[in-house]
Amino acid sequence: MEKINFSGLSLKQKISQMIIVNGNVFDKRFTGLGVGGIFLDNLKTKKEYKETIAKYQNNSKIRLFVATDMEGYRNPFKNFYKSKIFGKIKNRKEAYFLGKEHGRILKELGFNLNFSPVVEIRNNVWPGRNFRGSLKEVKEKIKEYIKGLHKEKILATAKHYPGGSMVRDPHWLKFKTQVYKEDLELFDCAIKSRADMIMVGHPIVYGAVDSGGKQCTVSKEIVFGLRKKFNGLIITDAVTMLGLRWSYLFNFKKAYPELVKAGNDILLDTIKFSTYSKILKRINEIEKAVERGEISEERINESVRRILREKGYKTIK
């Protein structure tokens, strides 16, 4: 295992490791900043993906997470690959082979992280995005899909904790929804199946868990509650979705520190309008919050150590 000198990282470098940005257009300033990862989904050819990813990795001192949404609804590779949707997967065997197939093409292109599978049953917005069947059948498909990704050494992300993110569309709406025991069971299944990350959604929830009137991504009750049973990485859904931004409409710079305070390890800021200058300002807001004592540096360190461990590094003092 490769070693990394943790004390040699500045506060800004550590905070930057907690951010995944849009990487569709290569920007060397992001690697200079030391962001933790890139998200790609809008390129045309295999060659474009491979070359863009190689540029980013070759210019990064610390290996990047390279992610996309290869799932049951969106196919970022539709120009050269046709995929089944989750809703058409009939049994656990098909789920395994779909995971393995997705993993194979991701690995070929240079990806190491998939924001998949969706492990929710209730879906009023995106047909085909989730597995269908009884609770038992869905659990089996989740388990096997993750196993298939892992067979190709691709990290799996179960989303969107704690459930309810497909009841309405959080890209546009701030909403409240009930979470049921069955919703949590699916995430427990993903955890037992060794999901590497869990993505937290933006709904305000009540029921089996309660977000305290806040969106789940900025709710300590939700994120730290999840941490009690999950040792992997906790990542936000895209932070620029209006489901979150409606609460920070005139003061979005406050969102970044509050997402960290809530306990998230990684902040996903992947809209194309989140340019280098905007990302830098948002990272600076977290840095200022640490300097003011609102966030402890140890809180940052905990997340960054988990990130580096998942990337295959052993941290030394």
C-alpha positions in Angstrom: 0.0 0.0 0.0 1.4 3.4 -1.0 2.1 5.8 1.9 1.2 9.4 2.1 2.5 12.0 4.5 -0.8 13.3 6.1 0.8 16.1 8.0 2.3 17.4 4.8 -1.1 18.3 3.4 -2.3 21.8 4.0 -5.8 22.5 5.3 -6.9 23.6 1.8 -5.5 20.5 0.2 -7.4 18.3 2.7 -10.7 20.2 2.1 -10.1 19.9 -1.7 -9.9 16.1 -1.3 -13.5 16.2 -0.1 -14.8 17.7 -3.4 -15.8 15.9 -6.6 -16.1 18.3 -9.6 -17.3 18.2 -13.2 -14.4 16.9 -15.4 -15.9 16.8 -18.8 -13.5 19.6 -19.9 -10.0 19.2 -18.7 -8.9 22.0 -16.3 -5.5 21.6 -14.9 -6.3 24.1 -12.1 -8.5 21.5 -10.5 -5.6 19.1 -10.2 -3.4 21.9 -8.9 -6.0 22.6 -6.2 -6.0 18.9 -5.3 -9.7 18.0 -5.7 -10.6 14.5 -4.7 -12.3 13.4 -7.9 -14.0 14.2 -11.2 -17.4 13.3 -12.7 -17.7 12.7 -16.4 -20.9 12.0 -18.4 -21.1 14.1 -21.5 -18.3 12.9 -23.8 -18.9 11.3 -27.2 -16.3 8.6 -27.7 -14.2 6.0 -25.8 -11.1 7.9 -26.9 -12.4 11.2 -25.4 -13.1 9.5 -22.0 -9.8 7.7 -21.9 -7.8 10.8 -22.8 -9.6 13.1 -20.5 -9.3 10.7 -17.5 -5.6 10.1 -18.3 -4.9 13.8 -18.3 -6.5 14.3 -14.9 -4.8 11.3 -13.3 -1.4 12.2 -14.8 -1.6 15.7 -13.4 -2.8 14.7 -9.9 -0.4 14.2 -7.0 -3.1 12.1 -5.3 -5.1 9.6 -7.3 -8.6 10.8 -8.2 -11.9 9.2 -7.8 -13.3 9.1 -11.4 -17.0 8.7 -11.3 -20.2 8.6 -13.4 -23.8 7.6 -13.2 -23.9 4.2 -14.8 -27.3 3.1 -13.5 -30.7 2.0 -14.5 -31.9 5.2 -16.0 -28.9 7.3 -17.4 -26.3 5.8 -19.7 -23.3 8.2 -20.1 -22.0 5.9 -22.9 -25.0 5.7 -25.1 -23.0 6.7 -28.2 -21.1 3.4 -28.1 -22.8 1.1 -25.5 -26.3 0.0 -25.0 -27.3 -1.0 -21.5 -30.3 -2.7 -19.9 -32.2 -0.6 -17.4 -32.6 -1.8 -13.8 -36.4 -2.1 -14.1 -35.9 -4.8 -16.8 -33.6 -7.0 -14.7 -35.5 -10.1 -13.9 -33.4 -11.9 -11.3 -30.2 -11.9 -9.2 -28.2 -13.6 -11.9 -29.0 -10.8 -14.4 -28.2 -8.2 -11.8 -24.8 -9.7 -11.3 -24.0 -9.8 -15.0 -25.2 -6.2 -15.4 -23.0 -5.1 -12.6 -20.1 -7.0 -14.1 -20.8 -5.6 -17.5 -21.0 -2.0 -16.2 -17.8 -2.6 -14.3 -16.0 -3.9 -17.3 -16.7 -0.8 -19.5 -16.1 1.6 -16.6 -12.7 0.0 -16.0 -11.8 0.0 -19.7 -12.4 3.8 -19.9 -10.5 4.6 -16.7 -13.3 5.0 -14.2 -13.0 3.6 -10.7 -16.3 4.7 -9.1 -19.9 4.2 -10.1 -22.7 6.3 -8.5 -24.9 3.2 -8.6 -26.9 1.3 -7.6 -30.1 3.1 -6.8 -31.4 1.1 -3.8 -34.9 2.7 -3.5 -38.2 1.0 -4.3 -40.5 4.0 -4.5 -40.2 5.8 -7.8 -42.6 8.3 -9.3 -40.2 10.2 -11.5 -37.7 8.0 -13.4 -39.1 4.7 -14.9 -36.5 2.0 -14.9 -34.1 3.6 -12.5 -34.6 1.1 -9.7 -34.8 -2.7 -9.4 -38.4 -4.0 -9.3 -40.0 -6.9 -7.4 -40.6 -7.9 -3.8 -38.5 -6.5 -1.1 -36.5 -9.8 -0.9 -36.0 -9.8 -4.7 -34.8 -6.2 -4.8 -32.3 -6.9 -2.0 -31.0 -9.9 -3.9 -30.5 -7.7 -7.1 -28.8 -5.0 -5.1 -26.4 -7.5 -3.6 -25.5 -9.1 -6.9 -25.2 -5.9 -8.8 -22.6 -4.6 -6.2 -20.8 -8.0 -6.4 -20.6 -7.6 -10.2 -19.1 -4.1 -9.9 -16.6 -5.3 -7.4 -15.6 -8.2 -9.6 -14.2 -5.6 -12.0 -12.7 -3.5 -9.1 -15.2 -0.6 -9.5 -16.4 1.1 -6.3 -20.2 1.0 -5.7 -22.4 3.8 -4.3 -25.8 3.0 -2.8 -28.2 5.9 -3.2 -30.1 8.0 -2.1 -30.1 7.6 1.7 -32.5 7.2 3.5 -35.0 6.9 0.6 -37.6 9.1 -0.8 -35.4 10.9 -3.4 -37.6 9.6 -6.3 -41.0 10.4 -4.8 -40.6 13.9 -6.4 -37.7 15.4 -8.4 -35.1 17.0 -6.1 -33.3 18.6 -9.0 -36.1 21.2 -9.0 -38.1 20.7 -5.8 -37.6 21.1 -2.1 -39.9 18.6 -0.5 -40.8 16.5 2.5 -41.5 12.8 2.5 -42.0 9.9 4.8 -39.3 7.2 5.1 -40.3 3.7 6.0 -38.6 0.8 7.7 -38.4 -1.0 4.3 -36.5 1.9 2.8 -33.8 1.6 5.5 -33.6 -2.2 5.0 -32.4 -1.7 1.4 -29.5 0.4 2.6 -28.7 -2.1 5.3 -28.6 -4.7 2.5 -26.2 -2.5 0.5 -24.0 -2.0 3.6 -23.9 -5.8 4.2 -23.0 -6.2 0.5 -20.0 -4.0 1.1 -21.1 -0.8 -0.8 -18.1 1.5 -0.7 -20.1 4.7 -0.6 -23.6 5.8 0.4 -25.0 8.9 -1.3 -27.4 11.0 0.9 -30.4 12.6 -0.8 -31.9 16.1 -0.4 -35.5 15.4 0.8 -36.6 16.5 4.3 -37.8 13.2 5.9 -39.8 11.9 8.8 -40.9 8.5 9.9 -38.4 5.7 10.3 -35.8 8.4 10.5 -36.2 12.2 11.0 -34.0 14.9 9.5 -35.2 17.5 12.0 -36.8 19.7 9.4 -33.7 20.0 7.3 -32.7 18.4 4.0 -31.0 15.1 4.7 -27.7 16.2 3.3 -27.4 19.0 6.0 -29.0 17.0 8.8 -26.6 15.7 11.5 -29.4 13.4 12.6 -29.3 11.6 9.3 -25.6 11.7 8.4 -24.2 10.9 11.8 -27.0 8.3 12.3 -25.8 6.6 9.1 -22.2 6.8 10.3 -23.1 4.6 13.3 -23.6 1.7 11.0 -21.5 2.5 8.0 -17.7 2.8 7.9 -17.4 3.7 4.3 -17.6 7.1 2.6 -20.7 9.2 2.9 -21.2 11.5 -0.2 -23.9 14.1 -0.9 -26.1 14.1 -3.8 -25.2 17.0 -6.2 -25.2 20.1 -4.0 -26.4 22.4 -6.7 -29.8 20.7 -7.0 -32.7 23.1 -6.2 -33.9 20.6 -3.6 -31.0 21.9 -1.5 -30.4 25.3 -3.0 -33.9 26.6 -2.3 -32.7 26.8 1.4 -29.6 28.8 0.4 -31.0 30.8 -2.5 -29.3 34.1 -1.6 -26.4 32.7 0.4 -25.2 29.4 -1.2 -21.7 29.9 0.3 -23.2 28.8 3.6 -24.1 25.4 2.2 -20.6 24.0 1.9 -19.7 24.4 5.6 -23.1 23.1 6.7 -22.6 20.0 4.5 -19.3 19.3 6.3 -20.7 20.0 9.7 -23.5 17.5 9.0 -20.8 14.8 8.6 -20.5 14.2 4.9 -17.1 13.0 3.7 -17.5 14.1 0.1 -19.4 17.0 -1.5 -20.6 16.4 -5.1 -20.5 19.6 -7.1 -20.7 18.5 -10.7 -22.9 20.9 -12.6 -21.0 22.4 -15.5 -21.6 25.9 -14.2 -19.6 25.1 -11.0 -16.4 26.5 -12.5 -12.9 26.4 -10.9 -13.4 29.9 -9.4 -16.7 29.0 -7.8 -15.3 25.7 -6.4 -12.3 27.6 -5.0 -14.6 30.1 -3.3 -16.7 27.3 -1.8 -13.6 25.5 -0.5 -12.4 28.8 1.0 -15.7 29.0 2.9 -15.0 25.7 4.6 -11.4 26.8 5.4 -12.8 30.0 7.0 -15.2 28.0 9.0 -12.3 25.9 10.4 -10.3 29.0 11.1 -13.3 30.5 13.0 -13.6 27.3 15.1 -17.0 26.4 13.6 -15.6 23.1 12.2 -12.7 21.3 13.8 -9.8 20.3 11.7 -10.1 16.9 13.1 -13.6 16.7 11.6 -11.9 17.4 8.2 -9.1 14.9 9.0 -11.5 12.1 9.7 -13.1 12.4 6.2 -9.8 12.8 4.4 -8.3 9.8 6.1 -11.3 7.7 5.0 -11.0 9.1 1.4 -7.3 8.3 1.2 -7.8 4.8 2.6 -10.4 4.1 -0.1 -8.0 5.3 -2.7 -5.4 2.8 -1.5 -3.1 5.0 0.6 -1.8 4.4 4.0 -1.5 7.7 5.9 1.6 8.4 8.1 1.8 11.3 10.5 
